[in-house]
Structures are given as structure tokens and as C-alpha cells.
């Protein structure tokens, strides 16, 4: 079983890495996960309603 996507984002930040929303619709989000140096590691794709609500007001972990 995989962890909930919000836990993944929180864990990513706790380790000093960053994430940014690549795309979001009413039914799906794609979030890019980067190292603390800005290198893309992977993309998280999810239809989790809790994640979609969160991303509606938080599009990235680093300042704009």
C-alpha cells in the first residue's frame, strides 16, 4: 500500500526537497518532485480529493 499523496509531499519537504504542481484539473493533479538542488526526480500523479483541495491553495513548496 502506498502512502497518501499529502504525506508524500510533507515527507519530501521534511527532507529539504521541493515540489511544484505541474497541472491540476477537477479530477487529477500532477506534482513534480525535485531534489533540494532543483533536479527533477519524479512526478506524482493522483486523483486524491484531499490532495486536489490542498493544491487549489498551495501550488508549490518553495516561494514563488
MIMI-638033 format. One record per residue: residue in one letter; z negated, y negated, x negated of N, C-alpha, C in turn; residue number from 1. Coordinates in steps of 0.001 Angstrom, whole numbers, plus 524288, in hexadecimal, padded with zeros to 5 digits. Last residue first. Layout:
# residues N
<aa: a; n_w: Z; n_v: Y; n_u: X; ca_w: Z; ca_v: Y; ca_u: X; c_w: Z; c_v: Y; c_u: X; i: NUM>
...
***
This chain:
# residues 64
<aa: x; n_w: 81192; n_v: 784DF; n_u: 7E34C; ca_w: 8171F; ca_v: 7836E; ca_u: 7E3BE; c_w: 818DB; c_v: 78007; c_u: 7DF48; i: 64>
<aa: x; n_w: 808E2; n_v: 78DCA; n_u: 7DCE2; ca_w: 80A02; ca_v: 788AB; ca_u: 7DF40; c_w: 80FE2; c_v: 78793; c_u: 7DF50; i: 63>
<aa: x; n_w: 809CA; n_v: 79B81; n_u: 7E044; ca_w: 80978; ca_v: 79746; ca_u: 7DC6F; c_w: 80ABA; c_v: 79217; c_u: 7DF18; i: 62>
<aa: x; n_w: 80B6F; n_v: 7A1DA; n_u: 7E8AD; ca_w: 80628; ca_v: 7A1A5; ca_u: 7E68C; c_w: 80580; c_v: 79D41; c_u: 7E29D; i: 61>
<aa: x; n_w: 8125F; n_v: 79E2D; n_u: 7F47E; ca_w: 81218; ca_v: 79FAA; ca_u: 7EEEE; c_w: 80C87; c_v: 79F40; c_u: 7ED04; i: 60>
<aa: x; n_w: 81190; n_v: 79B9D; n_u: 7FED6; ca_w: 81692; ca_v: 79DB6; ca_u: 7FD0A; c_w: 81688; c_v: 79F85; c_u: 7F765; i: 59>
<aa: x; n_w: 809EE; n_v: 79B96; n_u: 808EB; ca_w: 80933; ca_v: 79C32; ca_u: 80340; c_w: 80E21; c_v: 79EB0; c_u: 800FD; i: 58>
<aa: x; n_w: 80C6F; n_v: 79BB6; n_u: 8134C; ca_w: 809AC; ca_v: 7970C; ca_u: 81151; c_w: 808B3; c_v: 79737; c_u: 80B66; i: 57>
<aa: x; n_w: 811C3; n_v: 7A4C9; n_u: 814B2; ca_w: 8138D; ca_v: 7A03F; ca_u: 817BE; c_w: 810FF; c_v: 79B37; c_u: 815C5; i: 56>
<aa: x; n_w: 80C3F; n_v: 7AC53; n_u: 80F83; ca_w: 8108C; ca_v: 7A9C8; ca_u: 80CBB; c_w: 812C0; c_v: 7A518; c_u: 80FB0; i: 55>
<aa: x; n_w: 80564; n_v: 7AF82; n_u: 8178D; ca_w: 80368; ca_v: 7AD00; ca_u: 812CD; c_w: 807BA; c_v: 7A9EE; c_u: 8100F; i: 54>
<aa: x; n_w: 80C48; n_v: 7B442; n_u: 81EA8; ca_w: 8091D; ca_v: 7AFBE; ca_u: 82045; c_w: 80731; c_v: 7ACB7; c_u: 81B7D; i: 53>
<aa: x; n_w: 81018; n_v: 7BC70; n_u: 8184F; ca_w: 813B3; ca_v: 7B880; ca_u: 81A67; c_w: 810C7; c_v: 7B399; c_u: 81C27; i: 52>
<aa: x; n_w: 806D7; n_v: 7C237; n_u: 816A8; ca_w: 8097D; ca_v: 7BFB2; ca_u: 81246; c_w: 80D25; c_v: 7BB62; c_u: 81434; i: 51>
<aa: x; n_w: 8052A; n_v: 7C5B6; n_u: 820DB; ca_w: 80133; ca_v: 7C27F; ca_u: 81E46; c_w: 80392; c_v: 7BF94; c_u: 8199D; i: 50>
<aa: x; n_w: 80E16; n_v: 7CBFF; n_u: 822DD; ca_w: 80D32; ca_v: 7C719; ca_u: 825CD; c_w: 80934; c_v: 7C37A; c_u: 82338; i: 49>
<aa: x; n_w: 81661; n_v: 7D16E; n_u: 819A2; ca_w: 810EC; ca_v: 7D11B; ca_u: 81B3A; c_w: 80FD7; c_v: 7CBE2; c_u: 81DFD; i: 48>
<aa: x; n_w: 81F96; n_v: 7D3D6; n_u: 81565; ca_w: 81FCA; ca_v: 7D1EE; ca_u: 81AC6; c_w: 81A4C; c_v: 7D16E; c_u: 81D09; i: 47>
<aa: x; n_w: 823AF; n_v: 7D14F; n_u: 80832; ca_w: 81FF0; ca_v: 7D323; ca_u: 80C10; c_w: 82107; c_v: 7D0CE; c_u: 81173; i: 46>
<aa: x; n_w: 825F0; n_v: 7D2D2; n_u: 7FADA; ca_w: 8287C; ca_v: 7D222; ca_u: 7FFF2; c_w: 824CF; c_v: 7D461; c_u: 80412; i: 45>
<aa: x; n_w: 82482; n_v: 7CD85; n_u: 7EEC6; ca_w: 8218B; ca_v: 7D017; ca_u: 7F2E2; c_w: 82436; c_v: 7CED9; c_u: 7F811; i: 44>
<aa: x; n_w: 82AD7; n_v: 7CF48; n_u: 7E2E7; ca_w: 82AC9; ca_v: 7CC8F; ca_u: 7E7EC; c_w: 827E9; c_v: 7CFF1; c_u: 7EBDE; i: 43>
<aa: x; n_w: 826BE; n_v: 7CDE2; n_u: 7D569; ca_w: 828AE; ca_v: 7D0BC; ca_u: 7D9E9; c_w: 82890; c_v: 7CD4C; c_u: 7DEBF; i: 42>
<aa: x; n_w: 826C4; n_v: 7C6E0; n_u: 7CCDE; ca_w: 8255B; ca_v: 7CC59; ca_u: 7CC31; c_w: 8279C; c_v: 7CFA2; c_u: 7D095; i: 41>
<aa: x; n_w: 82B6C; n_v: 7BBD6; n_u: 7C64B; ca_w: 82B82; ca_v: 7BED7; ca_u: 7CB21; c_w: 82A6D; c_v: 7C496; c_u: 7C9F5; i: 40>
<aa: x; n_w: 8236C; n_v: 7B407; n_u: 7BE7D; ca_w: 8277D; ca_v: 7B80E; ca_u: 7BE8E; c_w: 82719; c_v: 7BB39; c_u: 7C398; i: 39>
<aa: x; n_w: 81B67; n_v: 7ACCD; n_u: 7BD38; ca_w: 81FD1; ca_v: 7AB71; ca_u: 7C083; c_w: 8243B; c_v: 7AF61; c_u: 7C0AA; i: 38>
<aa: x; n_w: 8127C; n_v: 7AF7E; n_u: 7B84A; ca_w: 81641; ca_v: 7AC8D; ca_u: 7B528; c_w: 81B38; c_v: 7AB40; c_u: 7B832; i: 37>
<aa: x; n_w: 80D48; n_v: 7B5BF; n_u: 7BEFE; ca_w: 80B02; ca_v: 7B08D; ca_u: 7BE25; c_w: 80E96; c_v: 7AD20; c_u: 7BAD4; i: 36>
<aa: x; n_w: 81801; n_v: 7BB9C; n_u: 7C621; ca_w: 813CA; ca_v: 7BBB9; ca_u: 7C24E; c_w: 81185; c_v: 7B639; c_u: 7C1DF; i: 35>
<aa: x; n_w: 81A73; n_v: 7BBAE; n_u: 7D41E; ca_w: 81BA7; ca_v: 7BA1D; ca_u: 7CEC5; c_w: 816F6; c_v: 7BB00; c_u: 7CB2D; i: 34>
<aa: x; n_w: 82033; n_v: 7C007; n_u: 7DF62; ca_w: 81B7A; ca_v: 7C069; ca_u: 7DC3C; c_w: 81CF0; c_v: 7BF89; c_u: 7D686; i: 33>
<aa: x; n_w: 82554; n_v: 7BAE6; n_u: 7EAFF; ca_w: 82646; ca_v: 7BC49; ca_u: 7E58D; c_w: 82126; c_v: 7BC06; c_u: 7E28A; i: 32>
<aa: x; n_w: 82611; n_v: 7BFB6; n_u: 7F78F; ca_w: 822F6; ca_v: 7BC97; ca_u: 7F3F9; c_w: 823FF; c_v: 7BE83; c_u: 7EE70; i: 31>
<aa: x; n_w: 82B9A; n_v: 7BF51; n_u: 80390; ca_w: 82C78; ca_v: 7C153; ca_u: 7FE50; c_w: 829AB; c_v: 7BD8F; c_u: 7FAA0; i: 30>
<aa: x; n_w: 8289E; n_v: 7C2EE; n_u: 810B1; ca_w: 82827; ca_v: 7BF59; ca_u: 80C43; c_w: 82970; c_v: 7C240; c_u: 80740; i: 29>
<aa: x; n_w: 82C4A; n_v: 7C3D6; n_u: 81E34; ca_w: 82BEC; ca_v: 7C5FA; ca_u: 818F1; c_w: 82B7C; c_v: 7C1B0; c_u: 814DA; i: 28>
<aa: x; n_w: 82CCE; n_v: 7BEFB; n_u: 82804; ca_w: 82B9F; ca_v: 7C48F; ca_u: 827C5; c_w: 82AFA; c_v: 7C6CC; c_u: 82247; i: 27>
<aa: x; n_w: 82F87; n_v: 7B4C5; n_u: 82755; ca_w: 82B73; ca_v: 7B61F; ca_u: 82B1E; c_w: 829A6; c_v: 7BBC4; c_u: 82A82; i: 26>
<aa: x; n_w: 830DA; n_v: 7B3B1; n_u: 81968; ca_w: 832E9; ca_v: 7B33A; ca_u: 81EB5; c_w: 82E68; c_v: 7B47E; c_u: 8226A; i: 25>
<aa: x; n_w: 831E4; n_v: 7AF57; n_u: 80C8D; ca_w: 82E6C; ca_v: 7B0D6; ca_u: 810CC; c_w: 83144; c_v: 7AFE1; c_u: 815F7; i: 24>
<aa: x; n_w: 83376; n_v: 7B0BF; n_u: 7FEBA; ca_w: 8358F; ca_v: 7AFE9; ca_u: 803FC; c_w: 8318B; c_v: 7B1AF; c_u: 807FA; i: 23>
<aa: x; n_w: 82CF6; n_v: 7AF5D; n_u: 7F61A; ca_w: 832A9; ca_v: 7AEE1; ca_u: 7F576; c_w: 83525; c_v: 7ADD1; c_u: 7FABB; i: 22>
<aa: x; n_w: 82117; n_v: 7AA0D; n_u: 7F2D8; ca_w: 82423; ca_v: 7AC25; ca_u: 7F72D; c_w: 829EA; c_v: 7AB36; c_u: 7F61C; i: 21>
<aa: x; n_w: 81B1E; n_v: 7ADC0; n_u: 7E703; ca_w: 81DF1; ca_v: 7A9BE; ca_u: 7EA08; c_w: 82110; c_v: 7AC68; c_u: 7EE53; i: 20>
<aa: x; n_w: 81030; n_v: 7AF7D; n_u: 7DE72; ca_w: 813F5; ca_v: 7B17A; ca_u: 7E242; c_w: 8165D; c_v: 7ACE7; c_u: 7E521; i: 19>
<aa: x; n_w: 80A92; n_v: 7B220; n_u: 7D1BB; ca_w: 80C04; ca_v: 7AEB8; ca_u: 7D621; c_w: 80FD6; c_v: 7B17E; c_u: 7D9C4; i: 18>
<aa: x; n_w: 7FEF5; n_v: 7B695; n_u: 7CAD4; ca_w: 8048E; ca_v: 7B67D; ca_u: 7CBE9; c_w: 805A8; c_v: 7B2FA; c_u: 7D0A2; i: 17>
<aa: x; n_w: 7F46C; n_v: 7B7F3; n_u: 7C950; ca_w: 7F6F9; ca_v: 7B384; ca_u: 7C6C8; c_w: 7FCD4; c_v: 7B329; c_u: 7C79C; i: 16>
<aa: x; n_w: 7EF8D; n_v: 7BF64; n_u: 7CF05; ca_w: 7F100; ca_v: 7C0D7; ca_u: 7C9B5; c_w: 7F42A; c_v: 7BC92; c_u: 7C6F3; i: 15>
<aa: x; n_w: 7EEA1; n_v: 7BAC7; n_u: 7D8A1; ca_w: 7E9D4; ca_v: 7BBD9; ca_u: 7D5AF; c_w: 7EAFB; c_v: 7BD31; c_u: 7CFFE; i: 14>
<aa: x; n_w: 7F914; n_v: 7BB35; n_u: 7DC29; ca_w: 7F6C9; ca_v: 7B63A; ca_u: 7DA8B; c_w: 7F1EE; c_v: 7B70A; c_u: 7D735; i: 13>
<aa: x; n_w: 7F9AE; n_v: 7C5FA; n_u: 7DE7C; ca_w: 7FD60; ca_v: 7C39E; ca_u: 7DAD9; c_w: 7FB1E; c_v: 7BE87; c_u: 7D8A9; i: 12>
<aa: x; n_w: 7F21D; n_v: 7C6E8; n_u: 7E627; ca_w: 7F170; ca_v: 7C9B2; ca_u: 7E136; c_w: 7F4EA; c_v: 7C753; c_u: 7DD01; i: 11>
<aa: x; n_w: 7F6F8; n_v: 7C0FF; n_u: 7EE11; ca_w: 7F1E4; ca_v: 7BF61; ca_u: 7EBF8; c_w: 7F0F2; c_v: 7C1EB; c_u: 7E6A4; i: 10>
<aa: x; n_w: 7FFF4; n_v: 7C717; n_u: 7EFED; ca_w: 80074; ca_v: 7C1AC; ca_u: 7EE1D; c_w: 7FB62; c_v: 7BFC5; c_u: 7EBA4; i: 9>
<aa: x; n_w: 7FB2F; n_v: 7D08A; n_u: 7F347; ca_w: 7FEA1; ca_v: 7D07B; ca_u: 7EEB2; c_w: 7FF15; c_v: 7CAF5; c_u: 7EC84; i: 8>
<aa: x; n_w: 7F673; n_v: 7CD16; n_u: 7FC43; ca_w: 7F326; ca_v: 7CEFB; ca_u: 7F7FD; c_w: 7F651; c_v: 7CEF9; c_u: 7F2EF; i: 7>
<aa: x; n_w: 7FF29; n_v: 7CB23; n_u: 8023F; ca_w: 7FBC6; ca_v: 7C6B9; ca_u: 800CF; c_w: 7F816; c_v: 7C83B; c_u: 7FC6B; i: 6>
<aa: x; n_w: 80365; n_v: 7D562; n_u: 803A0; ca_w: 80608; ca_v: 7D187; ca_u: 8004E; c_w: 802B0; c_v: 7CCCF; c_u: 7FEDD; i: 5>
<aa: x; n_w: 7FA77; n_v: 7E031; n_u: 80237; ca_w: 7FCC0; ca_v: 7DC0D; ca_u: 80575; c_w: 7FF18; c_v: 7D7C3; c_u: 801F4; i: 4>
<aa: x; n_w: 7FE61; n_v: 7EAE0; n_u: 7F9BC; ca_w: 7FAB2; ca_v: 7E6E6; ca_u: 7FB75; c_w: 7FD69; c_v: 7E2DE; c_u: 7FEE1; i: 3>
<aa: x; n_w: 80356; n_v: 7F76E; n_u: 7FDCB; ca_w: 8039A; ca_v: 7F299; ca_u: 7FAC9; c_w: 7FFC4; c_v: 7EE9B; c_u: 7FCFA; i: 2>
<aa: x; n_w: 80000; n_v: 804A8; n_u: 7FCAE; ca_w: 80000; ca_v: 80000; ca_u: 80000; c_w: 80000; c_v: 7FB20; c_u: 7FC87; i: 1>
***
